[in-house]
Amino acid sequence: MGRTKQLLPLGDRPVIAHAAGSISEAGIRDIVVVTGRGQDAVRACLTQLPVKFASNDDPASDMAESIRIGLREIDAASSGVLVCLADHPLVSPETIGIIIHVHEADPARIIIPVHKGKRGHPSLFPSALLQEMFITAGSLRDVITRHPDKIVLLDVPDEGVVLDMDTEEDYRRLASRYRA
């Protein structure tokens, strides 16, 4: 988008504050925010939330590298990792809670939310499966491809799981939905 989309305003808070706030409101306490460009401003937006920060200082790296950086910071006893994207700020705490509940019932599964037939975010991965990313240098998509038998597609009524902001038009549409 040509600017740090995590810092774009959505109502009275930046996008990143909405995304991290929903995670916190869902009851997750081991929250790691991986920052890159604009990290000081992102950190300033989240001072009121119980988050830890990790920094990906390589602007040429991919999302998989940011996930590996974040994985190094989470509690080793965690049974799963909820991978949330800052550009999906309208996911509700209730939806995150449902995903966590499904994980607690079957912690060996990869849980991917689906809204009206479209896969969305955040996805929850068993911690052990994500450790493969250190061995194979692959992505989340690679982990999913290697373990199709572990996938649970979870139908959710929350449109926020499929509303992302990759373009200015996406951002305007998302802001409009937020106001509504």
N, C-alpha and C positions, 0 to 999 in steps of 0.2 A: 504493500500500500504506500510505500515511500515514507512512512513514519512509524513510530512505535505504536502499534495498534492496541497494545495492552494498556496504554495510557489515555486512549480516547475516552471522552466523557460518555457516560451512560447514566442519565439522570443526574444525581448529585455525587456520583463516585466514578472513578475510572473503571474500565472494563475489568482489569485485573482484580480489583477489590470485590467486584460481584462474583467472579469465578472463585476466588479464594474464600470469600464469605460463605458461599453455598457449601463448600467442602467443610468448613469449620462448623457451620450450623447443622450439618449432617452428623456431627459427633466425632469426626476424625481429628485426632490430636497430633499425629506424626505427619505434619505437612511440610514438604520441601518444595520451595519455589526456585526453579532454575532460571537465572536471569542471564541476559546477554546485553545487547545494546540498550542503553537507557536504564541500566540497573540501579543507579542511585535514586532515580525518580520512582521506579517500581518499588524499591524497598521503602521509600517514604510513604507510599500509598498503603502499605500493609503493616504499619507500626502497631495498629490496634488488634491485629490478628495473631494467633499462636503459630507462627510459621518460622521455619529455618530457611536460610538461603544458601544456595550453591551457585557458582558462577561458571558459565560457559563463555570463555573469553575468545573463542575462535569463531568469528562471524561466518566463516566458510563451512563450518560443520553442519551436520544434518540433525534432525530431531532425535535420532537414535543416540547421538553423542550426548545430547542434553539429558536423555533418559539415563544413560550410564552414569553421568555425573550425579544425578539425583539419587540413583540407587545406592551410591556409596554413602549417602547421608541418612538413609532410613534405618529404622530399628531392625536389626538382624532377625529379631523374633517375629517380625510381621509375616503373617501367612499370605498376604496378598498386597498388591500395589495397584492403587487406583490411578491411572494415568489420565490427568485432566489437562485440557488445552485452554489457555487463556482466551483464545478467540471463540470460545463457546460459553459466554457469560450468563446465558439464560437457563442453564440447567438448574433445576430446583433442588434444594436440600432433600426433599422427599424422594426424588428420583435417585439421588446418590444413596440415600438410606435403603431403598429397595435393592439396589445393586449390591450393597454391603450385606444385606440380609440373605440374598441368594448365595453370595460367596460363603457366608458363615455356614449355610446348610451343605455346601459342597465346595470346599476350598481348593479342590484340584482343577476347577473349571476356569476357563477364560470367559468372562461375561461381557457381552457387547450389547449395549442398548439399541433397540430398533424402534423407530417411529414411522408408522404407515409404510412399512416395508423397506425403509432406508436405514442402513447402519449408521450409528452415530458415536458420540463420545459423552462421557468418559467410559473407558473400558477398564475392567479389573482383571489383573493377571495374577496367577499364583506366583509368589516370590521365586520359587525354584525355577520356574520356566523363564523368568526374566534374567536369571543368571546366565542363560545361554547367550545373551547379548554380549557378554564379556569374552566368551569363547569364540563365537562365530563372527563377531563384529557385524551382525545383522541388525535388522530393524524389527519393530513390533510386527510389521506385516510378515516378516520371515518367521517369527515365533508362531504367529497364527497359522501360517501355511504349513509349518511342520507338525502342528497339533490340531488338525481339524476335528478329531474325536473328542477334544476337550472343550469345544466351543458351545456356549449357551447363548442363543440369540434371545434377548429378553425384550419382549414387547412392552413399551412404556407409552403413556399418554402425553408425555412431556415433549413438546416440539423443540424445546431448547437443546436436546441432544443432537439435532441435525442442523441447527442454526449457527453457522460460523461466519467469520468476517474475513474474507480474503480480498475483497474489493471494496471500494467506496460505496458501491451500490448495496453490497451485503451489509455494510455498517449502517447505512440509512434504513434498510429494511429491518434490521435487528433493533435499532433505536426506536423505530416506529412501533414494533411489537412490544418493546419494553414500556413505552408510554401507554399503550393500550392496556 
